[in-house]
Amino acid sequence: MSDLVRPILEDLAARMQFQAEAESIGQAFVRLKRESRIDQLTGLLRRESFAEDVRDRLSDSRRGTIVVIDLNDFKRVNDTLGHAEGDRIIARVGAILTTCLRAYDVAARFGGDEFALFLPGLVQQSKVSSVLDRLQMHMLDDAEISSHDISFSWGTSVLVAAHDLNKALQAADLEMIRQKAERHRRATFMHQVHR
């Protein structure tokens, strides 16, 4: 190899090495960005990514329903069976949400045993209730979940504009809290009646 060609080949090899490293870094960045959006236990979006995806879907459908879901009596599972069993149940709930929802619905784990959904285009309470009833049925049919006597409470709020997302989440959360309180009052009353 001539002294004239050697520097050109060395430069070319260095450029190719640099390009390969840059592509590798770019792929790692894309992977890390994707992983930072996803809850590792459930495969659902993380809370922080939920708003971004809702805004994307909202621009397509104009409006939809926000749903906040909280598992009932979940603390009992963690306290009596341990966090590993609790994690297994949370993962199952994530799988059920993924299976039961439409491809363009948005599902996120907000933390602990709380989840949020955005159902684009669904604003009629009867249709939203149908989706939630179907989710409840799948949870009751799931052996891992039903063996622990876990159900969920939910609250809903119609979302019309992206800037109202926080208000819609708060409204849905308040409805869910009222539903849980009502459920607890009914359970307490039934317990007192049967004494």
Secondary structure, 3 states (H helix, E strand, C coil): CCCCHHHHHHHHHHHHHHHHHHHHHHHHHHHHHHHHHECCCCCCEEHHHHHHHHHHHHHHHCCEEEEEEEECCHHHHHHHHCHHHHHHHHHHHHHHHHHHCCCCCEEEEEECCEEEEEEECCCCHHHHHHHHHHHHHHHHHCHHHHCCCCCEEEEEEEECCHHHHHHHHHHHHHHHHHHHHHHHHHHHHHHHHCC
